[in-house]
Structure formats: structure tokens, C-alpha cells
Amino acid sequence: MALETTMRDPVELSDPLECTEPHPAPGCDVCGALLRQWHQAKEVGSPAYDPSHATDLAVEIKRHPHAWQKEKRS
Ligand SMILES: [Zn+2]
């Protein structure tokens, strides 16, 4: 039954970023600090618990520019 659509997936705006731990650049203080905040924002029961903020932080870590990474490639 190709036309039959089952409700297998929960109907909610689940951002894939929320379930994936961000990978900060090694040695980057900013990324490290962001990751620490991300862990706090992800921790249920923590005063800093804020899933949407965690998503923002994950995006920030992924987008954090590292000029030195380019320099080291050669
Ligand atoms: Zn960084």
C-alpha cells in the first residue's frame, strides 16, 4: 500500500541538530565554552536547561570560523 501513510514519525519540529553532539574544533576555547553551555542546555533538570538554546549553540559551534585550520592544511 504505497499510498497509505502511517504516522510512524512523531509530528513535532525535531531538529536533527538537537540529537547530535556538536564537534568543536580541538584547541578552540570558544568552541569549548560553547560545548560546555550546550551540555548544560541539554541537561534535563539543569537550571540552564533550554533545548532550543542548545540547538542554537550547536549551530554556533558548527559555524565558528577557524582561520588557523586553513593555514594548517598546506
Ligand atoms: Zn571554534
N, CA, C, O and the ligand as a Tripos MOL2 file, in Angstrom:
@<TRIPOS>MOLECULE
protein
  297   295    75     0     0
PROTEIN
NO_CHARGES

@<TRIPOS>ATOM
      1 N           0.8460   -1.2020    0.0000 N.3       1 MET1
      2 CA          0.0000    0.0000    0.0000 C.3       1 MET1
      3 C           0.8780    1.2470    0.0000 C.2       1 MET1
      4 O           1.1940    1.8040    1.0520 O.2       1 MET1
      5 N           1.2510    1.6580   -1.1570 N.am      2 ALA2
      6 CA          2.1740    2.7710   -1.2540 C.3       2 ALA2
      7 C           1.5130    4.0810   -0.8560 C.2       2 ALA2
      8 O           2.1710    5.0090   -0.3850 O.2       2 ALA2
      9 N           0.1890    4.1410   -1.0570 N.am      3 LEU3
     10 CA         -0.4800    5.4130   -0.7800 C.3       3 LEU3
     11 C          -0.8160    5.5750    0.7010 C.2       3 LEU3
     12 O          -1.1270    6.6720    1.1640 O.2       3 LEU3
     13 N          -0.7520    4.5030    1.4070 N.am      4 GLU4
     14 CA         -1.1080    4.5920    2.8200 C.3       4 GLU4
     15 C           0.0140    5.2600    3.6140 C.2       4 GLU4
     16 O           1.1680    4.8320    3.5840 O.2       4 GLU4
     17 N          -0.3520    6.2910    4.3030 N.am      5 THR5
     18 CA          0.6640    6.9740    5.1090 C.3       5 THR5
     19 C           0.4150    6.6700    6.5740 C.2       5 THR5
     20 O          -0.6570    6.9500    7.1090 O.2       5 THR5
     21 N           1.3960    6.1060    7.1970 N.am      6 THR6
     22 CA          1.2700    5.8040    8.6150 C.3       6 THR6
     23 C           1.9620    6.8940    9.4150 C.2       6 THR6
     24 O           2.8730    7.5630    8.9260 O.2       6 THR6
     25 N           1.5230    7.0600   10.6380 N.am      7 MET7
     26 CA          2.0970    8.0970   11.4950 C.3       7 MET7
     27 C           3.2560    7.5090   12.2850 C.2       7 MET7
     28 O           3.2200    7.4320   13.5130 O.2       7 MET7
     29 N           4.2580    7.1050   11.5680 N.am      8 ARG8
     30 CA          5.3800    6.4810   12.2780 C.3       8 ARG8
     31 C           6.2350    7.5380   12.9730 C.2       8 ARG8
     32 O           6.7350    7.3180   14.0760 O.2       8 ARG8
     33 N           6.3970    8.6740   12.3210 N.am      9 ASP9
     34 CA          7.2320    9.7090   12.9130 C.3       9 ASP9
     35 C           6.3800   10.6490   13.7540 C.2       9 ASP9
     36 O           5.2830   11.0240   13.3400 O.2       9 ASP9
     37 N           6.8580   11.0270   14.9050 N.am     10 PRO10
     38 CA          6.1120   11.9780   15.7360 C.3      10 PRO10
     39 C           6.0060   13.3300   15.0450 C.2      10 PRO10
     40 O           6.9570   13.8190   14.4350 O.2      10 PRO10
     41 N           4.8250   13.9130   15.1600 N.am     11 VAL11
     42 CA          4.6170   15.1950   14.4980 C.3      11 VAL11
     43 C           5.0990   16.3140   15.4040 C.2      11 VAL11
     44 O           4.3410   16.8860   16.1870 O.2      11 VAL11
     45 N           6.3550   16.5990   15.2720 N.am     12 GLU12
     46 CA          6.9230   17.7080   16.0220 C.3      12 GLU12
     47 C           8.1470   18.2170   15.2670 C.2      12 GLU12
     48 O           8.7540   17.4900   14.4810 O.2      12 GLU12
     49 N           8.4850   19.4270   15.5070 N.am     13 LEU13
     50 CA          9.6230   20.0010   14.8080 C.3      13 LEU13
     51 C          10.9160   19.5860   15.4950 C.2      13 LEU13
     52 O          11.5140   20.3400   16.2630 O.2      13 LEU13
     53 N          11.3220   18.3690   15.1940 N.am     14 SER14
     54 CA         12.5600   17.8990   15.8090 C.3      14 SER14
     55 C          13.7390   18.2610   14.9120 C.2      14 SER14
     56 O          13.8310   17.8250   13.7640 O.2      14 SER14
     57 N          14.6000   19.0360   15.4470 N.am     15 ASP15
     58 CA         15.7700   19.4420   14.6890 C.3      15 ASP15
     59 C          16.8430   18.3680   14.8430 C.2      15 ASP15
     60 O          17.1910   18.0030   15.9660 O.2      15 ASP15
     61 N          17.3680   17.8620   13.7380 N.am     16 PRO16
     62 CA         18.4140   16.8360   13.8450 C.3      16 PRO16
     63 C          19.6210   17.3040   14.6360 C.2      16 PRO16
     64 O          20.3470   16.4920   15.2090 O.2      16 PRO16
     65 N          19.8360   18.5990   14.6690 N.am     17 LEU17
     66 CA         20.9800   19.1270   15.4050 C.3      17 LEU17
     67 C          20.8410   18.8610   16.9010 C.2      17 LEU17
     68 O          21.8310   18.7650   17.6260 O.2      17 LEU17
     69 N          19.5810   18.7440   17.3490 N.am     18 GLU18
     70 CA         19.3620   18.5950   18.7800 C.3      18 GLU18
     71 C          19.8780   17.2720   19.3090 C.2      18 GLU18
     72 O          20.2840   17.1750   20.4670 O.2      18 GLU18
     73 N          19.8620   16.2510   18.4620 N.am     19 CYS19
     74 CA         20.2590   14.9250   18.9390 C.3      19 CYS19
     75 C          21.7300   14.6510   18.6740 C.2      19 CYS19
     76 O          22.2690   13.6490   19.1450 O.2      19 CYS19
     77 N          22.3660   15.5060   17.9460 N.am     20 THR20
     78 CA         23.7540   15.2560   17.6050 C.3      20 THR20
     79 C          24.6630   16.1310   18.4430 C.2      20 THR20
     80 O          24.4750   17.3460   18.5180 O.2      20 THR20
     81 N          25.6290   15.5250   19.0600 N.am     21 GLU21
     82 CA         26.5740   16.3150   19.8170 C.3      21 GLU21
     83 C          27.4740   17.0670   18.8450 C.2      21 GLU21
     84 O          28.0610   16.4770   17.9370 O.2      21 GLU21
     85 N          27.5730   18.3740   19.0490 N.am     22 PRO22
     86 CA         28.4380   19.1540   18.1520 C.3      22 PRO22
     87 C          29.8970   18.7720   18.3220 C.2      22 PRO22
     88 O          30.3170   18.3320   19.3920 O.2      22 PRO22
     89 N          30.6530   18.9440   17.2670 N.am     23 HIS23
     90 CA         32.0760   18.6160   17.3310 C.3      23 HIS23
     91 C          32.8870   19.9000   17.2600 C.2      23 HIS23
     92 O          33.1270   20.4270   16.1740 O.2      23 HIS23
     93 N          33.3020   20.3950   18.3950 N.am     24 PRO24
     94 CA         34.0820   21.6280   18.4120 C.3      24 PRO24
     95 C          35.4750   21.3870   17.8650 C.2      24 PRO24
     96 O          36.0090   20.2800   17.9280 O.2      24 PRO24
     97 N          36.0450   22.4410   17.3320 N.am     25 ALA25
     98 CA         37.4180   22.3280   16.8430 C.3      25 ALA25
     99 C          38.3370   22.1240   18.0370 C.2      25 ALA25
    100 O          38.2400   22.8570   19.0220 O.2      25 ALA25
    101 N          39.2310   21.1360   17.9650 N.am     26 PRO26
    102 CA         40.1540   20.8940   19.0730 C.3      26 PRO26
    103 C          41.0620   22.0920   19.3120 C.2      26 PRO26
    104 O          41.6480   22.6460   18.3810 O.2      26 PRO26
    105 N          41.1640   22.4750   20.5610 N.am     27 GLY27
    106 CA         42.0530   23.5820   20.8940 C.3      27 GLY27
    107 C          41.3940   24.9360   20.8140 C.2      27 GLY27
    108 O          42.0230   25.9450   21.1330 O.2      27 GLY27
    109 N          40.1280   24.9860   20.3910 N.am     28 CYS28
    110 CA         39.4430   26.2770   20.2870 C.3      28 CYS28
    111 C          38.6920   26.5530   21.5850 C.2      28 CYS28
    112 O          37.7780   25.8130   21.9500 O.2      28 CYS28
    113 N          39.0800   27.6170   22.2770 N.am     29 ASP29
    114 CA         38.4500   27.9630   23.5490 C.3      29 ASP29
    115 C          36.9780   28.3080   23.3760 C.2      29 ASP29
    116 O          36.1390   27.9450   24.2010 O.2      29 ASP29
    117 N          36.6810   29.0120   22.2970 N.am     30 VAL30
    118 CA         35.2980   29.4310   22.0630 C.3      30 VAL30
    119 C          34.4080   28.2190   21.8620 C.2      30 VAL30
    120 O          33.3340   28.1200   22.4570 O.2      30 VAL30
    121 N          34.8560   27.2980   21.0220 N.am     31 CYS31
    122 CA         34.0830   26.0850   20.7900 C.3      31 CYS31
    123 C          33.9260   25.2900   22.0870 C.2      31 CYS31
    124 O          32.8560   24.7500   22.3690 O.2      31 CYS31
    125 N          34.9980   25.2240   22.8700 N.am     32 GLY32
    126 CA         34.9540   24.5020   24.1280 C.3      32 GLY32
    127 C          33.9300   25.0900   25.0800 C.2      32 GLY32
    128 O          33.1850   24.3560   25.7300 O.2      32 GLY32
    129 N          33.8920   26.4090   25.1640 N.am     33 ALA33
    130 CA         32.9400   27.0920   26.0330 C.3      33 ALA33
    131 C          31.5140   26.8770   25.5350 C.2      33 ALA33
    132 O          30.5920   26.6590   26.3210 O.2      33 ALA33
    133 N          31.3530   26.9410   24.2260 N.am     34 LEU34
    134 CA         30.0320   26.7170   23.6420 C.3      34 LEU34
    135 C          29.5550   25.2960   23.9210 C.2      34 LEU34
    136 O          28.3790   25.0700   24.2080 O.2      34 LEU34
    137 N          30.4760   24.3450   23.8340 N.am     35 LEU35
    138 CA         30.1110   22.9520   24.0760 C.3      35 LEU35
    139 C          29.6930   22.7470   25.5280 C.2      35 LEU35
    140 O          28.7700   21.9880   25.8240 O.2      35 LEU35
    141 N          30.3870   23.4330   26.4200 N.am     36 ARG36
    142 CA         30.0160   23.3260   27.8330 C.3      36 ARG36
    143 C          28.5910   23.8640   28.0510 C.2      36 ARG36
    144 O          27.7800   23.2560   28.7490 O.2      36 ARG36
    145 N          28.3140   25.0220   27.4330 N.am     37 GLN37
    146 CA         26.9640   25.5850   27.5240 C.3      37 GLN37
    147 C          25.9430   24.6490   26.8930 C.2      37 GLN37
    148 O          24.8190   24.5080   27.3770 O.2      37 GLN37
    149 N          26.3610   24.0090   25.7950 N.am     38 TRP38
    150 CA         25.4530   23.0930   25.0940 C.3      38 TRP38
    151 C          25.0770   21.9310   26.0070 C.2      38 TRP38
    152 O          23.9110   21.5420   26.0680 O.2      38 TRP38
    153 N          26.0620   21.3730   26.7200 N.am     39 HIS39
    154 CA         25.7920   20.2660   27.6340 C.3      39 HIS39
    155 C          24.8410   20.6980   28.7370 C.2      39 HIS39
    156 O          23.9520   19.9410   29.1270 O.2      39 HIS39
    157 N          25.0250   21.9280   29.2460 N.am     40 GLN40
    158 CA         24.1420   22.4260   30.3020 C.3      40 GLN40
    159 C          22.7290   22.6160   29.7720 C.2      40 GLN40
    160 O          21.7500   22.2910   30.4450 O.2      40 GLN40
    161 N          22.6350   23.1500   28.5530 N.am     41 ALA41
    162 CA         21.3240   23.4000   27.9590 C.3      41 ALA41
    163 C          20.6140   22.0980   27.6110 C.2      41 ALA41
    164 O          19.3890   22.0620   27.5010 O.2      41 ALA41
    165 N          21.3900   21.0270   27.4380 N.am     42 LYS42
    166 CA         20.8050   19.7360   27.0970 C.3      42 LYS42
    167 C          20.4120   18.9450   28.3330 C.2      42 LYS42
    168 O          19.6570   17.9780   28.2390 O.2      42 LYS42
    169 N          20.9200   19.3490   29.4910 N.am     43 GLU43
    170 CA         20.7290   18.5430   30.6910 C.3      43 GLU43
    171 C          19.3640   18.8170   31.3130 C.2      43 GLU43
    172 O          19.1040   19.9040   31.8300 O.2      43 GLU43
    173 N          18.5000   17.8050   31.2490 N.am     44 VAL44
    174 CA         17.1730   17.9550   31.8270 C.3      44 VAL44
    175 C          17.3020   18.1200   33.3390 C.2      44 VAL44
    176 O          17.9880   17.3440   34.0040 O.2      44 VAL44
    177 N          16.6370   19.1390   33.8680 N.am     45 GLY45
    178 CA         16.7110   19.3850   35.2940 C.3      45 GLY45
    179 C          17.7300   20.4410   35.6470 C.2      45 GLY45
    180 O          17.6990   20.9980   36.7440 O.2      45 GLY45
    181 N          18.6360   20.7200   34.7260 N.am     46 SER46
    182 CA         19.6150   21.7650   34.9730 C.3      46 SER46
    183 C          18.9510   23.1360   34.8970 C.2      46 SER46
    184 O          18.0270   23.3300   34.1070 O.2      46 SER46
    185 N          19.4060   24.0850   35.7040 N.am     47 PRO47
    186 CA         18.8310   25.4410   35.6450 C.3      47 PRO47
    187 C          19.0200   26.0750   34.2710 C.2      47 PRO47
    188 O          18.2690   26.9730   33.8890 O.2      47 PRO47
    189 N          20.0110   25.6140   33.5390 N.am     48 ALA48
    190 CA         20.2920   26.1790   32.2170 C.3      48 ALA48
    191 C          19.6090   25.3810   31.1130 C.2      48 ALA48
    192 O          19.8500   25.6240   29.9300 O.2      48 ALA48
    193 N          18.7510   24.4230   31.4960 N.am     49 TYR49
    194 CA         18.1150   23.5580   30.5020 C.3      49 TYR49
    195 C          17.2610   24.3760   29.5370 C.2      49 TYR49
    196 O          16.3230   25.0640   29.9410 O.2      49 TYR49
    197 N          17.6070   24.2850   28.2540 N.am     50 ASP50
    198 CA         16.9110   25.0490   27.2250 C.3      50 ASP50
    199 C          17.2040   24.4110   25.8610 C.2      50 ASP50
    200 O          18.1860   24.7540   25.2030 O.2      50 ASP50
    201 N          16.3410   23.4850   25.4490 N.am     51 PRO51
    202 CA         16.6190   22.7170   24.2170 C.3      51 PRO51
    203 C          16.8030   23.5960   22.9900 C.2      51 PRO51
    204 O          17.6580   23.3130   22.1510 O.2      51 PRO51
    205 N          16.0220   24.6490   22.8750 N.am     52 SER52
    206 CA         16.1630   25.4710   21.6670 C.3      52 SER52
    207 C          17.4700   26.2480   21.7010 C.2      52 SER52
    208 O          18.0820   26.4940   20.6620 O.2      52 SER52
    209 N          17.8960   26.6330   22.9050 N.am     53 HIS53
    210 CA         19.1900   27.2940   23.0380 C.3      53 HIS53
    211 C          20.3070   26.3070   22.7070 C.2      53 HIS53
    212 O          21.3180   26.6790   22.1110 O.2      53 HIS53
    213 N          20.1180   25.0500   23.0980 N.am     54 ALA54
    214 CA         21.1100   24.0210   22.7700 C.3      54 ALA54
    215 C          21.2740   23.9140   21.2600 C.2      54 ALA54
    216 O          22.3880   23.7690   20.7560 O.2      54 ALA54
    217 N          20.1690   23.9850   20.5510 N.am     55 THR55
    218 CA         20.2330   23.9380   19.0870 C.3      55 THR55
    219 C          21.0080   25.1260   18.5540 C.2      55 THR55
    220 O          21.8420   24.9840   17.6600 O.2      55 THR55
    221 N          20.7310   26.3010   19.1050 N.am     56 ASP56
    222 CA         21.4610   27.4940   18.6830 C.3      56 ASP56
    223 C          22.9630   27.3350   18.9150 C.2      56 ASP56
    224 O          23.7830   27.7020   18.0730 O.2      56 ASP56
    225 N          23.2960   26.7830   20.0680 N.am     57 LEU57
    226 CA         24.7110   26.6050   20.4030 C.3      57 LEU57
    227 C          25.3740   25.6120   19.4590 C.2      57 LEU57
    228 O          26.5160   25.8040   19.0440 O.2      57 LEU57
    229 N          24.6490   24.5470   19.1220 N.am     58 ALA58
    230 CA         25.2020   23.5510   18.2000 C.3      58 ALA58
    231 C          25.4850   24.1890   16.8460 C.2      58 ALA58
    232 O          26.5130   23.9230   16.2240 O.2      58 ALA58
    233 N          24.5670   25.0290   16.4020 N.am     59 VAL59
    234 CA         24.7560   25.7240   15.1250 C.3      59 VAL59
    235 C          25.9610   26.6530   15.2170 C.2      59 VAL59
    236 O          26.7690   26.7480   14.2930 O.2      59 VAL59
    237 N          26.0600   27.3350   16.3550 N.am     60 GLU60
    238 CA         27.1660   28.2730   16.5420 C.3      60 GLU60
    239 C          28.5150   27.5530   16.5020 C.2      60 GLU60
    240 O          29.4800   28.0460   15.9180 O.2      60 GLU60
    241 N          28.5610   26.3830   17.1320 N.am     61 ILE61
    242 CA         29.8050   25.6090   17.1250 C.3      61 ILE61
    243 C          30.1550   25.1940   15.7050 C.2      61 ILE61
    244 O          31.3110   25.2790   15.2900 O.2      61 ILE61
    245 N          29.1460   24.7440   14.9640 N.am     62 LYS62
    246 CA         29.4140   24.2970   13.5900 C.3      62 LYS62
    247 C          29.8670   25.4410   12.7030 C.2      62 LYS62
    248 O          30.6580   25.2540   11.7780 O.2      62 LYS62
    249 N          29.3540   26.6350   12.9990 N.am     63 ARG63
    250 CA         29.6690   27.7660   12.1210 C.3      63 ARG63
    251 C          30.8690   28.5640   12.5840 C.2      63 ARG63
    252 O          31.3040   29.4910   11.8990 O.2      63 ARG63
    253 N          31.4070   28.2140   13.7390 N.am     64 HIS64
    254 CA         32.5070   29.0060   14.2570 C.3      64 HIS64
    255 C          33.6890   28.9310   13.2930 C.2      64 HIS64
    256 O          34.2040   27.8450   13.0260 O.2      64 HIS64
    257 N          34.1140   30.0680   12.7740 N.am     65 PRO65
    258 CA         35.2130   30.0640   11.8070 C.3      65 PRO65
    259 C          36.5710   29.8890   12.4870 C.2      65 PRO65
    260 O          36.8150   30.4060   13.5770 O.2      65 PRO65
    261 N          37.4310   29.1570   11.8220 N.am     66 HIS66
    262 CA         38.7820   28.9430   12.3500 C.3      66 HIS66
    263 C          39.7800   29.1970   11.2340 C.2      66 HIS66
    264 O          40.0270   28.3310   10.3940 O.2      66 HIS66
    265 N          40.3330   30.3560   11.2360 N.am     67 ALA67
    266 CA         41.2680   30.7290   10.1780 C.3      67 ALA67
    267 C          42.4910   29.8210   10.1850 C.2      67 ALA67
    268 O          43.0490   29.5020    9.1350 O.2      67 ALA67
    269 N          42.9020   29.4090   11.3870 N.am     68 TRP68
    270 CA         44.1210   28.6080   11.5050 C.3      68 TRP68
    271 C          43.9540   27.2260   10.8950 C.2      68 TRP68
    272 O          44.9450   26.5800   10.5550 O.2      68 TRP68
    273 N          42.7120   26.7570   10.7490 N.am     69 GLN69
    274 CA         42.5070   25.4560   10.1310 C.3      69 GLN69
    275 C          42.9370   25.4760    8.6790 C.2      69 GLN69
    276 O          43.5280   24.5200    8.1770 O.2      69 GLN69
    277 N          42.6300   26.5890    8.0030 N.am     70 LYS70
    278 CA         43.0410   26.7040    6.6030 C.3      70 LYS70
    279 C          44.5550   26.7600    6.4920 C.2      70 LYS70
    280 O          45.1550   26.1510    5.6060 O.2      70 LYS70
    281 N          45.1560   27.5000    7.4070 N.am     71 GLU71
    282 CA         46.6140   27.6800    7.3410 C.3      71 GLU71
    283 C          47.3420   26.3650    7.5020 C.2      71 GLU71
    284 O          48.3950   26.1530    6.9000 O.2      71 GLU71
    285 N          46.7780   25.4670    8.3240 N.am     72 LYS72
    286 CA         47.4730   24.2190    8.6160 C.3      72 LYS72
    287 C          47.3160   23.1810    7.5200 C.2      72 LYS72
    288 O          47.9520   22.1290    7.5700 O.2      72 LYS72
    289 N          46.4740   23.4630    6.5250 N.am     73 ARG73
    290 CA         46.2130   22.4470    5.5100 C.3      73 ARG73
    291 C          47.3890   22.2330    4.5720 C.2      73 ARG73
    292 O          47.5600   21.1360    4.0420 O.2      73 ARG73
    293 N          48.1850   23.2390    4.3630 N.am     74 SER74
    294 CA         49.2730   23.0800    3.3930 C.3      74 SER74
    295 C          50.4600   22.3440    3.9920 C.2      74 SER74
    296 O          51.4610   22.1270    3.3090 O.2      74 SER74
    297 ZN         35.8880   27.4410   17.4420 Zn       75 ZN75
@<TRIPOS>BOND
     1     1     2 1
     2     2     3 1
     3     3     4 2
     4     3     5 am
     5     5     6 1
     6     6     7 1
     7     7     8 2
     8     7     9 am
     9     9    10 1
    10    10    11 1
    11    11    12 2
    12    11    13 am
    13    13    14 1
    14    14    15 1
    15    15    16 2
    16    15    17 am
    17    17    18 1
    18    18    19 1
    19    19    20 2
    20    19    21 am
    21    21    22 1
    22    22    23 1
    23    23    24 2
    24    23    25 am
    25    25    26 1
    26    26    27 1
    27    27    28 2
    28    27    29 am
    29    29    30 1
    30    30    31 1
    31    31    32 2
    32    31    33 am
    33    33    34 1
    34    34    35 1
    35    35    36 2
    36    35    37 am
    37    37    38 1
    38    38    39 1
    39    39    40 2
    40    39    41 am
    41    41    42 1
    42    42    43 1
    43    43    44 2
    44    43    45 am
    45    45    46 1
    46    46    47 1
    47    47    48 2
    48    47    49 am
    49    49    50 1
    50    50    51 1
    51    51    52 2
    52    51    53 am
    53    53    54 1
    54    54    55 1
    55    55    56 2
    56    55    57 am
    57    57    58 1
    58    58    59 1
    59    59    60 2
    60    59    61 am
    61    61    62 1
    62    62    63 1
    63    63    64 2
    64    63    65 am
    65    65    66 1
    66    66    67 1
    67    67    68 2
    68    67    69 am
    69    69    70 1
    70    70    71 1
    71    71    72 2
    72    71    73 am
    73    73    74 1
    74    74    75 1
    75    75    76 2
    76    75    77 am
    77    77    78 1
    78    78    79 1
    79    79    80 2
    80    79    81 am
    81    81    82 1
    82    82    83 1
    83    83    84 2
    84    83    85 am
    85    85    86 1
    86    86    87 1
    87    87    88 2
    88    87    89 am
    89    89    90 1
    90    90    91 1
    91    91    92 2
    92    91    93 am
    93    93    94 1
    94    94    95 1
    95    95    96 2
    96    95    97 am
    97    97    98 1
    98    98    99 1
    99    99   100 2
   100    99   101 am
   101   101   102 1
   102   102   103 1
   103   103   104 2
   104   103   105 am
   105   105   106 1
   106   106   107 1
   107   107   108 2
   108   107   109 am
   109   109   110 1
   110   110   111 1
   111   111   112 2
   112   111   113 am
   113   113   114 1
   114   114   115 1
   115   115   116 2
   116   115   117 am
   117   117   118 1
   118   118   119 1
   119   119   120 2
   120   119   121 am
   121   121   122 1
   122   122   123 1
   123   123   124 2
   124   123   125 am
   125   125   126 1
   126   126   127 1
   127   127   128 2
   128   127   129 am
   129   129   130 1
   130   130   131 1
   131   131   132 2
   132   131   133 am
   133   133   134 1
   134   134   135 1
   135   135   136 2
   136   135   137 am
   137   137   138 1
   138   138   139 1
   139   139   140 2
   140   139   141 am
   141   141   142 1
   142   142   143 1
   143   143   144 2
   144   143   145 am
   145   145   146 1
   146   146   147 1
   147   147   148 2
   148   147   149 am
   149   149   150 1
   150   150   151 1
   151   151   152 2
   152   151   153 am
   153   153   154 1
   154   154   155 1
   155   155   156 2
   156   155   157 am
   157   157   158 1
   158   158   159 1
   159   159   160 2
   160   159   161 am
   161   161   162 1
   162   162   163 1
   163   163   164 2
   164   163   165 am
   165   165   166 1
   166   166   167 1
   167   167   168 2
   168   167   169 am
   169   169   170 1
   170   170   171 1
   171   171   172 2
   172   171   173 am
   173   173   174 1
   174   174   175 1
   175   175   176 2
   176   175   177 am
   177   177   178 1
   178   178   179 1
   179   179   180 2
   180   179   181 am
   181   181   182 1
   182   182   183 1
   183   183   184 2
   184   183   185 am
   185   185   186 1
   186   186   187 1
   187   187   188 2
   188   187   189 am
   189   189   190 1
   190   190   191 1
   191   191   192 2
   192   191   193 am
   193   193   194 1
   194   194   195 1
   195   195   196 2
   196   195   197 am
   197   197   198 1
   198   198   199 1
   199   199   200 2
   200   199   201 am
   201   201   202 1
   202   202   203 1
   203   203   204 2
   204   203   205 am
   205   205   206 1
   206   206   207 1
   207   207   208 2
   208   207   209 am
   209   209   210 1
   210   210   211 1
   211   211   212 2
   212   211   213 am
   213   213   214 1
   214   214   215 1
   215   215   216 2
   216   215   217 am
   217   217   218 1
   218   218   219 1
   219   219   220 2
   220   219   221 am
   221   221   222 1
   222   222   223 1
   223   223   224 2
   224   223   225 am
   225   225   226 1
   226   226   227 1
   227   227   228 2
   228   227   229 am
   229   229   230 1
   230   230   231 1
   231   231   232 2
   232   231   233 am
   233   233   234 1
   234   234   235 1
   235   235   236 2
   236   235   237 am
   237   237   238 1
   238   238   239 1
   239   239   240 2
   240   239   241 am
   241   241   242 1
   242   242   243 1
   243   243   244 2
   244   243   245 am
   245   245   246 1
   246   246   247 1
   247   247   248 2
   248   247   249 am
   249   249   250 1
   250   250   251 1
   251   251   252 2
   252   251   253 am
   253   253   254 1
   254   254   255 1
   255   255   256 2
   256   255   257 am
   257   257   258 1
   258   258   259 1
   259   259   260 2
   260   259   261 am
   261   261   262 1
   262   262   263 1
   263   263   264 2
   264   263   265 am
   265   265   266 1
   266   266   267 1
   267   267   268 2
   268   267   269 am
   269   269   270 1
   270   270   271 1
   271   271   272 2
   272   271   273 am
   273   273   274 1
   274   274   275 1
   275   275   276 2
   276   275   277 am
   277   277   278 1
   278   278   279 1
   279   279   280 2
   280   279   281 am
   281   281   282 1
   282   282   283 1
   283   283   284 2
   284   283   285 am
   285   285   286 1
   286   286   287 1
   287   287   288 2
   288   287   289 am
   289   289   290 1
   290   290   291 1
   291   291   292 2
   292   291   293 am
   293   293   294 1
   294   294   295 1
   295   295   296 2
@<TRIPOS>SUBSTRUCTURE
     1 MET1         2 RESIDUE 1 A MET
     2 ALA2         6 RESIDUE 1 A ALA
     3 LEU3        10 RESIDUE 1 A LEU
     4 GLU4        14 RESIDUE 1 A GLU
     5 THR5        18 RESIDUE 1 A THR
     6 THR6        22 RESIDUE 1 A THR
     7 MET7        26 RESIDUE 1 A MET
     8 ARG8        30 RESIDUE 1 A ARG
     9 ASP9        34 RESIDUE 1 A ASP
    10 PRO10       38 RESIDUE 1 A PRO
    11 VAL11       42 RESIDUE 1 A VAL
    12 GLU12       46 RESIDUE 1 A GLU
    13 LEU13       50 RESIDUE 1 A LEU
    14 SER14       54 RESIDUE 1 A SER
    15 ASP15       58 RESIDUE 1 A ASP
    16 PRO16       62 RESIDUE 1 A PRO
    17 LEU17       66 RESIDUE 1 A LEU
    18 GLU18       70 RESIDUE 1 A GLU
    19 CYS19       74 RESIDUE 1 A CYS
    20 THR20       78 RESIDUE 1 A THR
    21 GLU21       82 RESIDUE 1 A GLU
    22 PRO22       86 RESIDUE 1 A PRO
    23 HIS23       90 RESIDUE 1 A HIS
    24 PRO24       94 RESIDUE 1 A PRO
    25 ALA25       98 RESIDUE 1 A ALA
    26 PRO26      102 RESIDUE 1 A PRO
    27 GLY27      106 RESIDUE 1 A GLY
    28 CYS28      110 RESIDUE 1 A CYS
    29 ASP29      114 RESIDUE 1 A ASP
    30 VAL30      118 RESIDUE 1 A VAL
    31 CYS31      122 RESIDUE 1 A CYS
    32 GLY32      126 RESIDUE 1 A GLY
    33 ALA33      130 RESIDUE 1 A ALA
    34 LEU34      134 RESIDUE 1 A LEU
    35 LEU35      138 RESIDUE 1 A LEU
    36 ARG36      142 RESIDUE 1 A ARG
    37 GLN37      146 RESIDUE 1 A GLN
    38 TRP38      150 RESIDUE 1 A TRP
    39 HIS39      154 RESIDUE 1 A HIS
    40 GLN40      158 RESIDUE 1 A GLN
    41 ALA41      162 RESIDUE 1 A ALA
    42 LYS42      166 RESIDUE 1 A LYS
    43 GLU43      170 RESIDUE 1 A GLU
    44 VAL44      174 RESIDUE 1 A VAL
    45 GLY45      178 RESIDUE 1 A GLY
    46 SER46      182 RESIDUE 1 A SER
    47 PRO47      186 RESIDUE 1 A PRO
    48 ALA48      190 RESIDUE 1 A ALA
    49 TYR49      194 RESIDUE 1 A TYR
    50 ASP50      198 RESIDUE 1 A ASP
    51 PRO51      202 RESIDUE 1 A PRO
    52 SER52      206 RESIDUE 1 A SER
    53 HIS53      210 RESIDUE 1 A HIS
    54 ALA54      214 RESIDUE 1 A ALA
    55 THR55      218 RESIDUE 1 A THR
    56 ASP56      222 RESIDUE 1 A ASP
    57 LEU57      226 RESIDUE 1 A LEU
    58 ALA58      230 RESIDUE 1 A ALA
    59 VAL59      234 RESIDUE 1 A VAL
    60 GLU60      238 RESIDUE 1 A GLU
    61 ILE61      242 RESIDUE 1 A ILE
    62 LYS62      246 RESIDUE 1 A LYS
    63 ARG63      250 RESIDUE 1 A ARG
    64 HIS64      254 RESIDUE 1 A HIS
    65 PRO65      258 RESIDUE 1 A PRO
    66 HIS66      262 RESIDUE 1 A HIS
    67 ALA67      266 RESIDUE 1 A ALA
    68 TRP68      270 RESIDUE 1 A TRP
    69 GLN69      274 RESIDUE 1 A GLN
    70 LYS70      278 RESIDUE 1 A LYS
    71 GLU71      282 RESIDUE 1 A GLU
    72 LYS72      286 RESIDUE 1 A LYS
    73 ARG73      290 RESIDUE 1 A ARG
    74 SER74      294 RESIDUE 1 A SER
    75 ZN75       297 GROUP 0 **** ****
